[in-house]
């Protein structure tokens, strides 16, 4: 198991217009990983031979439970696991950011949708908080920051300026992904696709052309190419705050529970292969070369 998406909680301190939780793909709950369970979670995850844990949510650094998240990270790092945190970067103090550095978090993925405060706030909120987190981490010497910008009709026309702004701040890993909404007009799709295509070609990587083709296919309402396999359920899995392990965020079948089941049994139950499954809501996962796998 290369990586495990660990859902620390299912709550958040902002209210993104396109959030999975707001559009019926996920359900909110009060569950979160309490400090008392952190050591057990970490030991079990290490026993599964997980190389990387991506803390996600909800919001891992939620004000009410960020101390629990920091302790969980400490336990994971002590077990030799690489730790990445997905966060909105809001409500974090300078001492919190120093703790991120001290704990040796391997990467912080921060969501920011525009260099223009009004546009970012329309989609996410708390622009100043997010910019503070990015700039302060950089000023403290922490360089392992990636940013994700969700492209919508509101920020599509200013993507190039946002890209240049992030570059000038010192961000090297800048990511863009199309918005997923149940209903989106053809005009909006065209605007988003053309803007994404232009910015992705500007920030070109080896998988860029494949990603652009995939966006075009998905936006046309067709399924993904047959040779394209999602790595969820093969190298990447999901674990919720109760310890249930799933193939991906959008499949309900539980592979096992790290508290109730023997680790060897869980490993034995891991799928040997995965059906091709690509939806528009998962498209962002493919903006990473490690998710591409072509059949021989």
C-alpha positions, 0 to 999 in steps of 0.5 A: 500500500503506497498511500492512505488517505486518512480522513481525520474528521468530516467537519470544516471551518469554511463552506466551499460552494463545490465541496463534495459534502455540499453536493451530496457525494459525502456526508458530514459527521461528528467523527474525528480521530481523538488523541487517545487513538492516535498511537493505535492508528499510527501503529496499525498503519505502519503494520500495513506497510503504508509509505505515505499518509495524506491527512484530509477531511473535513479540515485536519487543522480544525480549531477544535481538534487541531491538537489531536491532529498534531499529535497524530502526525507526531505518532505517524512520523515516529513510525517512519511514515511520510505525512502530507496534509490537505488544508484550507490554511485557515485559522492557523497561528504562527505557532501552529505553522512552526509546529508544522515545521518542527514535526517534519510534515513532508508536504502541506497542500493548501487550497487557494482559488485566486490571487484576487481576494473577492474571487477566492472568497466567493468560492471558499472564504478567508483569503487573508488567512490562506495567504498568511499561511502560505507566506508565513511558512515560506518566510520561516523557510518551509518550502514543501508547499503545494497549492491547488486551484479549483477552476470555475467560471469565476476564476477561469479568466484570471488563471494565468495571473494567479499562476504567476502570483503563486510562482512569485510567492515561491510556490513550485508545485502549483496544481489546477483542477476542474470544478465538479458540480452536478449541473454545469452548462456547456458554456461554462465547461468550454470556458473552464476547459480552455483556461485549464488547457492554457495554464496546464500547457504553461506549467507543462509536465510529462502527463499534461497532455494526457490530463488535458485529453482526460478532462475533454473526455469527461466534460463531453460526458464520455467514460475515460479511455480503457487503458487508463486505470485509477490507482485508488483501490490498488496503491491508494486507499481511504481510512475513515475516523472509525478505522474503516478502510475503503477502496476510494472515497466513493465506494461504500464496501469496507475492506476491513477495520484496523481496530477490529480486524487482523492486519494480515486479514486486511492485507489479504482482502485488499483488491488485486486489481481495480475496475476502470472508474473515473468520474468528474469528481475524481478527475483531480487525482489524475493531475499527478503522474503517479496516478497514471498506469497504462496497460502493456 
